[in-house]
């Protein structure tokens, strides 16, 4: 993707030569040229030259496929939610400004730094220097104002994400909220909380099942 959009490739004095090869004999020669050039440069202790050769041939391949039919049919894109799954997402906040930002779904490069490129391609469109959540994904989400201290919460959820919220509540309010989450989850449902948050000492209605990149608790059936 980067190489295909890299308008600076044509400015490199030796890029045209590699492109000329690919235009005449196709990408197989370019791949062989890339392998040989990189190999020779590495053997000669010239890593910078190896990187340059690699970039040039990648540019050449991109140039070739921009101007010639692909030798294979592109696979049909996978559906965002494969059948028979049905996904509904309710996103809530007590801050209207936060809800508006989430509804817009527009993020800068810095905000997307920790998002891998596979997810970026699948769930976002690149618009100028921003990333915009795809419409198909936006359509799965219902945004709503909600105060966690009120009694009402949607029922029959499979997963609840409540990260970095309970740390602002006192212990009594935390216990009340956790028990409310328990009642709102389906059997074996999951509760995700923040890294600085723990249900230890608050409830026996959940047990921790995973703690790696997230703190995850699972509903204990029959705990209440």
N, C-alpha and C positions, 0 to 999 in steps of 0.2 A: 504493500500500500504506500509506504513512504517513498520507495524508489519510483513508483509510477507517477507520483505527484511532485517529484523532486525536479523543479524547473532548472535547478543549478547544474544538472548533469550535463546538459549540452555545452555548458561553459568550460568544462574540463577538456583540455586539448586532446586527450587520448580517448575520450568517450566515443567520439564519432567512429573511430576505427573499429572498436568492438561492435558498435551498432551495425556498421557496414557488414561485418561478418554474419551477424544474426539475420540481417535482411536477406542475404544471399543464400546461406546454407541452413538457416534455422537455428533453434535453440540448442540442439545437441552439441554443436561445435562450441557454442558459448559456454556450456557447462564444462566441456573438456578443457577449454581455455582457462576457465576459472580454477579448475582443479590443478592444472599444471602450473599456472602462474602463482597461485597461493602456495603450492608445495615448494616451488623453487625459492620464493621469497622467504619462507620459513626456514628452509635449509640454509640460506645465506645469512640468517640472523637479521632479517629486515622485517619485523612485524608490521611496521607502518606501511611498507610497500605491499605486504600481504593484505592488509585491510583495504588499501586503495584498489588493488586488483579485484578483491571481492566485491567492493562497492560498484566498480565499473561494470562488471559482468551482470550483477543484479540489475543495474540500470538498463543494460542492454536487453536482458530478458523482459523486463517490464516494457521497454520500448517496442520489442518484437510483438508481444501479446496485445499491446494497445492497437496495433495496426494489422494484426492477422487473427483469423478465427481461432478460438481455442481448439486443441486437438481432441477435446472431450466435452460432453454436455455438463453444464454446471448442475450440481444436485439441487433439488427443490429445497428451499430453506425450511428448516424444521419449524413447526408451529411453536409459538411462544409457550403455550401450555398444551402439551401433548395429550390426546385423548387416552383414557376416559377421565382424566383429571379435570376438575372444575375449581377454579381459584377465585376467591373473593377477598379483598383486602380493605379493611377499615383503618384509616389513618387519622388519628385524633391528636389534638393539642389544645391547651388552654390559651394559646397565644395566636391571635388572628394573623399576625405578620408571618409567623412560622408556617401557618397553614397555607398562606398565599405563596410563600417561597417554595413549599413542597409541591403545590399544584402546578407551578410553572415548570418545575423540574429542569432547571438550567444550571449547569455547574462549570466552573473554570477548570483549567488544566491542573492547577494546584489542588483543587478539591478532589480531583479524580486520580491523584497520584497513586493511591493504594489500590485502585481498581484495575485488575488485569485486563489486557487488551481483548481477550476472548469475550469477557462480559461487556466491555465497551462496544464491541461490534454488534453483539446480540441485542443489547438493551438500550443503546443510545445512538443518536444521529449526531454527526459532527457538523456544526453550523458555525462557520467562521472559526473563532478561537474558543468556542464553547461546546459543551456536550449537552444535548437535549434528550430527555427520556422519550423513547419511542411512544407514539400514540397508542399502539396496541397494549403497551404496559400501563400507560396512564388510565386506559379504560377499565382496568381491573381494580382501580383504587377509588374508594369513596372517602372523601375528606370531610371531617366533621369536627366541630368544636365540642370539647368534652372536658369536664372537671373530674378527676379521679376521686375526689372526695365526696362526690354525689353518689347516690345509691345505684343508679342505673349503669349497667355495662352490658354490651351485646352478649348474648348467650351462645352456647354450642360452638366455641372456637377450638380449632385444632392447635393453634400456636398463638401465644401472646408475647409480644416484644415490649418490655417496659424497662428500658435501660437508662441508668443515671437519673432516675426520678425519685426513687424511694430514699435516697441519701438525704433528701431535703425534708423528709418526714420524721417525726419522732417515733419511738418504738411502738407505741400504741397504735398510731396511724398506719405504720408499716404492717403490723399484724392484721389489722382490719382489711387492708388492701390485699394482702396475700390470700386471706380466706375468701375474699370476693373473687379473686382470680381463679381460685380453686373451683368455685361454683360456676364460673363462666366457661370453664374448659371441658371439652369432651373427655371421655375415658382415655387415659394414657396421653393426654395433651401435654404440651411443652410450654414452659415459661422461661424466656430469656431475660436476664437482668444484666446490669453493668458489671465491669471487672471489679469495681470498688464496693459492690453490693453482695450480700450473702443472706440466705434464709436461715442460716444456722442460729438456733435459739429462738427463732420466730415461729416456726411451725414444724409439724411432723407430717404435713399433708403433701409434701414434695420431697423427692430425693434427687441429689445431683447425679447426673449420668455422664457428664462430659465437661472438661475444663481445659480447653486448649486456646482457641482463639475467641471463645465465648464462655460465659457461665450459664449453663443450661440445667434446668430442673424439670423433672417429669412428675405429673400428678400421680399420687398414690391412691389407687382405687379403694374406696371404702374407708378412707381415713377420717371422714366426718360422719 
